[in-house]
Amino acid sequence: MKAVLQRVKNAKVEVEGKKIAEIEKGILVLVGFEKDDLNDIDKKFDYFAQKITGLRIFEDENGKMNLSVKDIDGKILAVSNFTLAGSVKKGKRPSFDNAMPPLEAKECFKKFVNELKKHNVCVEEGEFQAYMQVSFTNDGPVTFLIEK
């Protein structure tokens, strides 16, 4: 399981020209699932949700990264991103052999979003397996990668 976190001033997801999700200040989370993620998946969901909602990546009054998304009453936009499970180690074409099959990944994405919501943060979400246009204004830029 991998997640790319982007601290954003705003972010939105469109599918077929229609806006399906939008947030203002908060975190855009791109998340990808791999085949072996099914081992201890509930522990991974808990770890990621606690890390994402508690990570102090927003500036306080002194300009220090000292506040979490909860502290600033921010929101999270979660987007499933199959390509995070890709490997570019060999050749010039990404391999997706390690990606979780779609049915399992869809269920994992739902559970991941529900776990985030348990932390009293407003969570918007993209549409699983849709061709999405994700646009955002990165705040910083501030970007982190979480793997487990």
N, C-alpha and C positions, 0 to 999 in steps of 0.2 A: 504494500500500500504506500502510495506516494501522494503528497499534497504540496502544491505550490501556493503560497500565500502572498497576496499583493495587498499592501495597504493602499486603499483607494479613497479618492474624494467622491467618486461616484462610479457606478458600474451598472450595465444592463445586458440583458440577453434578448435577442430577437430570433424568432423562427418564422421563416417564410414571410418576412417583412413585418411581423407583428411582435410588439414588445410583450414578453411573457414574464419578465422579472426585472426589478430595478431596485438599487439601493443608493443611498447617499453615503456619507462617511462610514467607512468600515473596512471589511476584508473580503476580497474576492478569493475564493478557494477553488482551485482546480484539483480534482482528486482522481486518481487512477488506481485500479485494482488488478492484482496479479494472481495467478493460479494458486500460489501457496499462501495467499492471504486468508484462506478459509481456516487455516490452523490458528486457533486462538483469536478469531475475528472479533469477538466481543471485547477482549482486552485491547485490541488495536483501536476499535471504535472509541472506547473509553479514553485511551491515551491521546488519540488525535483530538477528540472533542475538548478534553481538559487543556491540552496544549494550545489549541487554536483560540479558545475563548479566554484563556488566562495569559497568553503571551503578551508581554508588555512592550508593544511596538508603537504606541502613540505617545506623543510628546506631552509632558506636563507643563506647568507655567514657567519652568526654568529651561525648557527646550530639551529636556532629557527624555529618552524613551522609557517611560515609567508607568504608562497606563495601558490597560487592556481594552479590548473592544467593548467589554461590559462596563468598564469605568467611564467610557466616553458616551455610553448609550448608543453605540454604533450598531451596524447590522452586518450580516454575513450573506454573501451571494455564493452558493455552492454550485459548482458546475462539474459534472462527470466528464473526465477527459481521458478517453481510451488511449491516446497516444503517449501518455505518461508511462504506460506499461511497455512501450516499445524499446528496443535495443538498437543502438547504432554502432555496436562494437565491431561488426564485420561488414565489409563492403560499403556500398553507398545507399542501399535501400534498407529502411528500418524493418526489423523483424518484430512481429507481434506474437510470437510463439508462446511467450510467457503471460500474455494477457488473459485475464479471467474471461470465461465464456459469457456472452451477453445476458443470459437469464440470471445467472448467479450475480453478475456485476450489477444488474438493475436492482436486485434485492439488497445487495450491499449498499448501494447508493441511498436507497430509501432508509435503511437502518442508520447509515452515517448521518444523514440529515436529521433524523429523529433524535439521535444522540446529541447533536449540536443543540437542538431545541431544548433539551433537558437542562441546559445551562443558562436558561433565561435570557437568551439572545434571539432577536428577530432574525429568522433565516428565510431567505428567498432561494429559489433553486431553478436551475436550467432544466431542460427537458432531456431525459435520458435517451441516448441513441438518435437524437435529432441533429440535423445539420444546423448549427447555431452560429450566430454572429455575436461575439462577446466584445463589448466595447467598455473601456474604463479610462479614468484618469488616475494614473499611479501617483500616489502622494509620497514624493521623496526623490527618486523612486526607492521604495522599501519593499524588498522581496525576500522570502525565505522558502526553503525546501525542507519538508519533514518527511522522513522515511522510517519505516519500522518493519 
